[in-house]
Amino acid sequence: MNKRLYYIITITNRVMGSKHFLDFYRAFGAPVVFSALGRGTASDDVLSYLGLEATEKSVLFSVVTPQIKDVLMRELVDTMHIDRPGSGIAVCLHLSSVGGRSAMQYLISGGTDVEPDLTVKEERMSNSGYELVVAIANGGYSDMVMEAASAAGAQGGTVLHTRAADAANGNKFFGMAITEEREMILLVTPAEKRAAIMQAIMEKAGAQSEAQSVVFSVALDEVAGLYSVES
């Protein structure tokens, strides 16, 4: 038997995300939802793969069981119409582990005294054909990262403002001090473009630049809400 858990990330405009999507997730079996504020990077005249213009965003995170994942990914299209341009995007990743049973029970059930049903049939890892590219750069340099990524075929992303937890230690990266303010850029891209996008970011906004970007990617199990101008 396989006891697989999934991590769903939903990006939508801030007005919708603050209410409608939170209510949706809780109604369909995901009681614990974390949210963060971000902003879009797509230009006004180009529709991104995220189906969003450069607006303020809400980014929602939730851990779910396979059964709930299947329901949510289906209802995101049927109920929330996330496949419509401008609605948003949701991506699904497979978790490799969770730190303790109590943490697992809280994340998927909303309490540590609820015993979740994780018994599912063995299944192969699905492959959506898309990857999530994550770049972490010094604050104020997301445009540099996006210019590099766009030149390699990226069509839009979402920026999260973060702070470095190790800033007080004065750590350095490639001999240069790391700023406390960081920006995390999330890019959903076809798998075949992933290498070129990451290479472009490393060359033009990487460790030796003022952006000091660190970049990595994660294969996505499932995606809902992608939209491109070709479609």
C-alpha positions in Angstrom: 0.0 0.0 0.0 1.1 3.6 -0.8 0.5 6.3 1.8 1.1 9.3 -0.5 0.3 12.9 0.4 0.2 15.9 -1.9 1.0 19.6 -1.7 -1.3 21.8 -3.6 -0.3 25.4 -4.4 -3.0 27.8 -5.8 -2.2 31.2 -7.2 -5.1 33.6 -7.9 -5.8 37.3 -7.6 -5.9 38.6 -4.1 -9.6 39.4 -3.9 -10.7 35.9 -5.0 -8.0 34.2 -3.0 -8.9 35.9 0.3 -12.4 34.5 0.3 -13.7 32.3 -2.5 -10.7 29.9 -2.8 -10.3 29.6 1.0 -14.0 28.7 1.4 -13.7 26.3 -1.6 -10.8 24.3 -0.1 -12.4 24.0 3.3 -15.7 22.9 1.7 -14.0 20.1 -0.3 -11.9 18.6 2.4 -8.8 20.7 3.0 -9.4 22.4 6.5 -5.8 23.7 6.9 -4.9 26.3 4.3 -1.8 28.6 4.5 -1.8 31.8 2.5 0.9 34.3 1.4 0.8 37.6 -0.5 2.5 38.0 -3.8 2.4 39.9 -7.1 2.3 38.8 -10.7 5.1 39.5 -13.2 3.3 39.1 -16.5 3.1 42.2 -18.6 -0.3 43.7 -19.4 -0.2 42.9 -23.1 0.9 39.2 -22.8 -1.2 36.5 -21.2 1.0 34.3 -19.1 0.7 30.5 -18.6 -0.8 31.4 -15.2 -3.7 33.1 -17.0 -3.1 36.2 -14.9 -2.1 39.8 -15.5 0.5 41.6 -13.3 -1.8 42.0 -10.3 -1.6 41.4 -6.6 -1.9 37.7 -5.8 -2.9 35.3 -3.1 -0.8 32.1 -2.9 -2.5 29.3 -1.0 -0.8 26.1 0.3 -2.5 22.9 1.5 -1.5 19.3 2.2 -4.1 16.7 1.2 -4.6 13.0 0.8 -4.8 11.4 -2.7 -8.6 11.2 -2.5 -9.0 14.9 -1.6 -6.4 15.8 -4.2 -8.5 14.2 -6.9 -11.6 16.0 -5.8 -10.0 19.4 -5.5 -8.2 19.2 -8.8 -11.4 18.3 -10.5 -13.6 20.8 -8.7 -11.1 23.6 -9.3 -12.1 23.3 -12.9 -15.8 22.4 -12.5 -16.7 24.7 -9.6 -14.0 27.4 -9.5 -13.5 27.5 -13.3 -9.8 28.0 -12.8 -9.3 27.1 -16.4 -10.7 30.4 -17.5 -8.2 33.1 -18.4 -7.6 35.4 -15.4 -8.8 32.9 -12.8 -5.5 31.5 -11.6 -3.6 28.3 -11.5 -3.2 25.3 -9.2 -0.3 22.9 -9.2 0.1 19.6 -7.3 3.4 18.1 -5.9 4.1 14.8 -4.3 5.4 15.0 -0.7 8.2 12.6 0.2 7.7 12.8 4.0 6.0 14.7 6.9 7.7 15.3 10.2 5.7 13.1 12.6 2.2 11.7 12.7 0.8 14.5 14.8 2.0 17.0 12.2 0.5 14.9 9.4 -2.9 14.6 11.1 -3.0 18.4 11.7 -2.1 19.3 8.1 -4.7 17.0 6.5 -7.4 16.9 9.2 -7.1 20.2 11.1 -6.4 18.4 14.4 -4.0 16.0 16.1 -6.7 13.7 17.5 -8.2 12.8 14.1 -7.0 9.6 12.5 -6.8 10.2 8.7 -7.6 7.5 6.2 -4.5 7.1 4.1 -5.0 3.7 2.6 -5.0 3.9 -1.1 -4.1 1.6 -4.0 -0.5 1.7 -5.3 -0.2 4.1 -8.2 2.5 5.4 -10.5 3.8 8.9 -10.2 1.9 11.0 -12.7 3.6 13.4 -15.0 1.9 16.6 -16.0 4.7 17.7 -18.4 5.2 20.8 -16.4 7.7 21.9 -13.8 7.8 24.5 -11.1 10.9 26.7 -11.3 11.7 28.5 -8.0 14.2 31.3 -7.9 15.2 33.0 -4.7 16.8 36.4 -5.2 17.9 39.5 -3.2 15.0 41.9 -2.6 14.3 44.3 -5.5 15.8 42.0 -8.2 12.8 40.0 -9.3 12.7 42.0 -12.6 16.2 40.9 -13.4 15.3 37.3 -12.8 12.1 37.6 -14.9 14.0 39.3 -17.8 16.4 36.4 -17.9 13.6 33.8 -17.6 11.4 35.5 -20.2 14.3 35.6 -22.7 14.4 31.8 -22.3 10.7 31.3 -22.9 9.0 31.9 -19.5 5.7 33.7 -19.9 4.9 34.8 -16.4 5.3 34.2 -12.7 4.5 35.1 -9.2 6.7 36.9 -6.7 6.6 36.3 -2.9 8.3 38.7 -0.6 10.3 36.9 2.1 13.0 37.5 4.7 16.2 35.5 5.3 16.2 33.8 8.6 20.0 33.6 8.7 20.6 37.3 8.0 21.7 38.1 11.5 24.6 35.7 11.1 26.1 37.7 8.3 26.4 34.7 6.0 27.9 35.1 2.6 27.2 33.5 -0.7 30.1 33.2 -3.1 31.9 35.8 -1.0 29.2 38.4 -1.1 26.9 39.3 1.8 23.3 38.1 1.5 20.6 40.7 2.0 17.9 40.1 4.6 15.1 41.0 2.2 14.5 38.3 -0.4 12.1 37.6 -3.3 10.9 34.2 -4.3 9.8 33.9 -7.9 7.5 31.0 -8.9 7.4 30.0 -12.5 5.3 27.2 -14.0 6.8 26.1 -17.3 6.7 23.2 -19.8 9.3 20.6 -18.8 11.2 21.0 -22.1 11.8 24.7 -21.3 12.9 24.2 -17.7 16.7 23.7 -18.4 16.9 26.8 -20.6 15.1 29.0 -18.1 17.2 27.9 -15.2 20.4 28.3 -17.2 19.4 31.8 -18.2 18.6 32.8 -14.6 21.9 31.4 -13.4 23.9 33.2 -16.2 22.1 36.6 -16.0 20.9 36.8 -12.4 22.8 34.1 -10.6 25.3 34.0 -7.7 27.8 36.4 -9.3 25.2 39.1 -10.0 23.6 41.6 -7.7 20.5 39.5 -7.6 22.5 36.5 -6.2 19.7 34.1 -7.3 19.4 30.5 -6.2 17.2 28.5 -8.5 15.8 25.0 -8.4 12.9 23.1 -9.9 10.3 20.5 -8.9 8.4 18.2 -11.3 4.6 18.8 -11.0 2.2 15.9 -10.7 -0.8 17.8 -11.9 -1.7 21.2 -13.1 -5.0 23.1 -13.4 -5.7 26.5 -14.9 -2.9 26.8 -17.4 -3.7 29.3 -20.2 -1.5 30.6 -23.1 -2.2 32.9 -26.0 -1.9 29.9 -28.4 -4.9 28.2 -26.7 
